[in-house]
Amino acid sequence: MSDPRFEISHLARAELLSPKPQETVDFFTKFLGMYITRTEGQSVYLRAYEDPYQWSLKVTESAQAGLGHAALRTTSPEALERRAASLKDANVDGNWRESDFGYGKTFAYQSPDGHNLELLWEVEKYQAPPELQSKILTRPSKKPLQGIPVKRIDHLNLLASDVSAVKNSFERHLGFRTTERVVDGDTEIGAWMSSNILGHEVACLRDAQGERGKMHHLAFYYGTGQHNIDAVEMFRDYDIRIESGPDKHGITQAQFLYVFEPGGNRIELFGEVGYLHLDPDGETKTWQMSDIDTGLAIGGAKLPWETYFTYGTPSPLSLDQHIEKYAHFGPGGPGPDAAAAAQAAPDEIGQSRAVAGAPVS
């Protein structure tokens, strides 16, 4: 018998779709210091200096921003077979295929909400050329001398029409444990899930518009809060759109900075890692909406209503169009979708001191 809790190792990679691929690649290389390891067709493969594999981020040209796919690495080839079998036994459609550059046999399937997910074991470890070899033996390559470089990919945050369905799938088939969640009455509106000691590697938030299969953000890890402070100054000087932060979430206790890369995807930069879940049988912490101020931002940063609670990718509107549509409430302000999103927001969101521009209930 095997315990599914120990059969997923970590988030290995993610693919971002971008209508401005060159600008998106420039964002990750010039500002976040990621290395390009391969260019093929309409895609560019990148890695951060402490990512262990050939790439952790793939940027692919597309008409709309969004998540192409995300892949989780198992803890063994046998674990891969067992997790795939669990999904198939539950009648989840999936297929085996050879994966992208640097990765081997992969099981591809969709979450209950339609997100493209993959499981894999076989990887090609990154071997730095002589000029990039680090003297620090646990570091796969030298720290870049460009931008304020991130260390590694950190986590993925999904938007879903049904948070509980996505959460239950990760728990049942992949052995994730839900470390924290937010409820509004009997409805789960957020879940943070982990397969290791990190606070989360996959999270899921309720889509205010009731749509399926969208992404809220992809996160990269710095390891120090000062880098978030330095980065926000860099982004301000070079006209990268800053959404919120730097500050610290109550949920996960991690330091955050949210920005939008030029293609329209939201990127979170993690300062310090936050709370580590060392307790093997620790209970899920449930946040009530009455505590949402602390859960969102301990230090008082404002998370903007017109983006943070309503925008995900892919979006039928560009980021600027979305902000224009959702920023105004009142006579002549919102369209029907904006009004519906406002109605769907819990009262506590509308009254929260941590939310800027929220519709007041």
URPE-V290710 format. One line per field, one symbol per residue. ss: DSSP state (H for helix, E for strand, - for the rest). Layout:
BEGIN
ss->???
END
This chain:
BEGIN
ss->---HHH-EEEEEEEEEEE--HHHHHHHHHHH---EEEEEE--EEEEE-----E---EEEEE----EEEEEEEEE--HHHHHHHHHHHHH----EEEEE----E-EEEEEE-----EEEEE--E-E----HHH-------------------EEEEEEEEE--HHHHHHHHHHHH--EEEEEEEE--EEEEEEEE-------EEEEE-------EEEEEEEE---HHHHHHHHHHHHH---EEEEEEEE------EEEEEE-----EEEEE--------------EEEEHHHHHHHH------EEHHHH----E-----HHHHHHHH---------HHHHHHHHH--HHHHH---EE-----
END
